[in-house]
Amino acid sequence: MTKPVPLPPSVIAPLIQRALDEDFGNSGDLTANLLVPASAKGKLVMRAREAGVLAGMQPAAMTYAMVDPRVKFTAKKKDGAKIKKGDIIAAIEGPSRSLLSAERVALNFLGRMSGIATLTAQYVKAVGKAKGHKGAVRVAATRKTTPGLRAVEKQAVLAGGGFTHRESLAAAIMIKDNHIALAGGVDKALKAIAKNADHMTRVSVEVDTLVQLKKVLKYNPDVVLLDNMSAETLRKAVAIVDVDKAHRPLLEASGGVNLETVSGIAQTGIDVISVGALTHSAPNFDIGMDAA
């Protein structure tokens, strides 16, 4: 697992600002401004309402800092922490209007990211100690992220014990079926990549059959993505690439992966299992705000 590290604030701040603009509308928090005196001070705590894995503390803390620098946000748990129902995650104190106005955006980030981290941890646990070519089988996220939130959602995957996939189209070369079709065939596509790609760029190729796998191996790709293959076919693919260990690519399984199938997939000997559901289907994690 690659442990998450804080993202540059310049990456997160625009995400938070858009969320605050959306929530504040044109007039700000009418309820808090009408009911709470401007001079009032208060204290609140964020509390887990279920068990899981925490993520999203950085955007939550930054939300309060951007709404009102006078608010003191004290984290009681860190990203990646296993939390129980009832655990206090953070304590917040400062101007009461600001505590109320920033609450929903901060909780939205925490709920979304903790949901991703919790689901990722479930997949990682299901994979267990299965071994691939270079050690433990990795559970990786994909680019199936919420538009605009990829940076923080990928951080949540790391917090849950998973790995990221490509951060963007510019991060690596990934040749999929439509690329091959539009390029005029797999040979043309791979020859073009071999001729023109930067020497520092890793190359991944998607295949649907063992025949396609054998064909692409002569180009020595760094990764071969085995799309929608059965466990039996995945084992055969592992056996094929293991013949030449000196030029063995990493094998990534994708498609048809869920919590019921992921353990069997991991036991075939592949190296990476990419799971779009980590980010596109994670349920929201329930975190509440209570008076201190």
N, C-alpha and C positions, 0 to 999 in steps of 0.2 A: 504494500500500500504506500502511495505517496501522500504524506501528511499535508493537509492544506496549510498554506501560509497566507497571511493577509494580502488581499489584492491592493494594488495602488488605489488610493482614494479617488484619483481622477477617473478610474474605470467605473467605480460604484456611484459616485456622486450624481452623474447624469441620470442613472436609473432611479435613484431616490427622488431627485428633483421632479422627474416626470410623474412619479407616483404621488408626490405631494401636490403638484399642480392639479392632477386629476381629482384628488380628494378635497382640496381646498376650494376648487371652483373659482368663482370671481369674488366671493365675499368672505372666505375663510370660515372658521368654525362658528356658525351662528349660535349653536347651543351653548358652547363653553363661554363665548363672549357675552352672552346675555345672562347666564346664570352664575358665573364665577367672577368675583371681583378681580381686577387686574393685579392687585397686590397679594392675592392669596397664594400660599405655598402648600405643597402637598407631597405625599409619599405613596408610591405604588410598587407592587411587586409583580413580576411575570412568573406564572406558575404553570407547570406541565399538568395537563389533564389526562394524559395517558403516558405509557412507557414507550421509549424509543431512543433514537440517536439525535443529538442536537446539531443544528447547523443554522447559519444565518445571523450569528451574533454581530458580525462586523456591520452589515447594512442596518441592523436594528439600532445599534449604538449610533451610527452616523445619522440615522433619521432624526433622532432627538437632538444631536449636535447641530444639524442643519435647521431645525425648527427653532431651537433656542439654545445658544451656547451656555446659558446659565443652568441648564438641566444637568444633573450629575447622574450618569448611567454606570452602575456598578455591576459587572458581570459576576455571577455566582458559579457559572458553568462555562466550559469552553466548547467550541465546535469539536465534534467527534465524541463528546462525552455521552455515556449511556445514562439516561435519566429515567426516573421512576415517576409514576403518577403522584402529583403533589409536590414534587421538587421545585424549589424556587430557582429560577433561571437567572433573574437579574432584579436588582432593586433600582428604582428611579425616583429622584426627588428634585424639586425645583418649583418654578411657577406653575400653579395648578392648571391654568389654561393651556400651557404648552404640553403638560403631561397628557392631557386629554386629546389635544389636537393631533399629536404625533402617534397616538396609540395604535390606530388601525393599520397605518402603513407599516409601522415597526412589526406588528404581529403578523401582517400578511407576509412579510419577508421571512420571518421566523417559521411560520406555519408551512410555507411552501418549501423552504430549504430543509427543514427538519423532516418533512414528509419524504423528500428525495433521499436524504441520508438514511432514514429508517428503512426504506424499501431497499436501498443499496445494501445495507447491512444484512438484510434477510437473504438476498441473493448470495452475498459473500459467504454467509453461514451455510447455505445450501450447497455451495461448491466445496466447502470444507478444505481438506488437505489434498485434493486431487492434484496430480502432477502433470505438467506439460513438458515441452522440450527444455525450457530454461527455468524450471522450478514450478512454484504454485501457479495454478491456472488463474488468470486475471479476469475479473468482471469489469467491463468497460462501458462507459456511456457513449452515446452517439451524438450527431448534430440535430437530433429530434428534440430540440429544446424550445422553450417558450420564446418567441421573438423578442429580442432585446435583453433577455435575462440569462443568456448562455454563460457568461462569466461566473455569476453567482451560483447558477445551477450546477456547473461543473465543480465548483468548490464544495457544494453539498455532497456530490458523489464521492469526492475525496474524503470528506468527513465520515462517510459511511463505510469506508474501507475499500472503495472501488478505484478505478483508474479512469482517466479521460481518454477520449478518442481524438480525432482531429479537432482543434479549436476552431478552425475555419478552413475554407477551401484552399487557402494559401499555406497551410501547415504541412501538407504532404500531397503526394500524387496518389489518387485512388481511382483506378480504372474500373468502372462498373459496366453492366451490360449495355446501357444506352450509349456510353462512350464508345464501346467497341462497335456497336451498330452504326453509329454516325461517322466513325473513323474508317469504316470499310473492312472491319475484321480485326481479330485479336493480333495477328501478326503485324499489320500496319500500325496499330495502336502502340504496341510494345516497341517496335523498331523506331517509331517517332520519339517515344519517351527516351529510349536508350541514346538516341542521337542528340536530343535537344535539352534534356533535363539537367539541372544543376547537379554537380557531383555530391552535394551535401543533402539532397532531397531524397527521402525514402519513398519507395514505390510499393503500392498495394494493388493487387488485381483480384477482382471478384470472379469466381467460377461457380457454375451450377452443377457440373458433372465431373466425374473422374477423368473423362477424356479431355475435357478442357484443362483440368489441373495438370495432366501430363504435358499438354501442349505449352502451357505458360512457364513451366519449370525451366525450360532451356534458356529463358531470358533472365533467370536468377532474380526474381523479385524479392523484396525484403519481407513482404507479407502476402499471403494468399487468403482471401476471404472466402470461406466455404458457405455458400448461401442456401439455406433451407434444405440441408442434407440430414438424412436420418442418422441415428447414432451408429448404425452398422456401416453406413457409407463414410462417416467421419473416421471411423477406425481404419477403413481401407485407405483413406486419404493420408492418415498418419503413417501407415505402413509404406506408402508410395514415397513420401518425402524423406522418410528415415533411411532409405537406401543410400542416399548421398548426404551424409551428415555435414560434410564440408561446405555445402551450398544449401543447406536446409533453410527454407524460409519459415518465419513464424506462421502458424496456422490459426486463423480466427474463424470461429463459428458464429453465424448470425441467422436470424429467422426462426420462428417457431419456439422462441425461448420464453419460458415462464418459470415460476417457482416450482412447478411440478416436473418440468423437463430438464432444468439446468444442471441438476446433479448428474444425471445420466450423460449429458453432453460433456461435462467436465471430465468424466471418467474415460472418455475415448482417447485422451492423450493430446488433445488440441491445447493451444497455448493461451488463447484469449477468447472470451465469450462476450460479444457486444450485445447490449440490451437496450433497445430504445425506450422500453417501458420505464426505465429508471427516471427519466425526465418527462416523458409525455403522459405517463399514467400514474404517477405517484399520488396517493391521497394526501390531503392536507393534514398536517399534524396539529392537534388541538392544544393551543397554549392560551391561557387566559390572563387577564390583568385584574388584580385584586388590590383593595386598599391595604396598606402596610399596617 
